[in-house]
Amino acid sequence: MSLTKKAQWKMYFLRQLKKFLLPVKMLVNFYTAIIESILTSSITVWFAAATARDKAK
């Protein structure tokens, strides 16, 4: 499963949790623990593959 698909799938779960009227702090904790960790785990790969022009942005 691709990185974007994983993140989208987890965002789906976040939206479902929101429907249960969970406290915002709990939703933020879910985002930080599950979704953000997926994205940040690959940042070193993205940065290494980025061109000098991309890095200057």
Secondary structure, 3 states (H helix, E strand, C coil): CCHHHHHHHHHHHHHHHHHCCCCHHHHHHHHHHHHHHHHHHCHHHHHHHCCHHHHHC
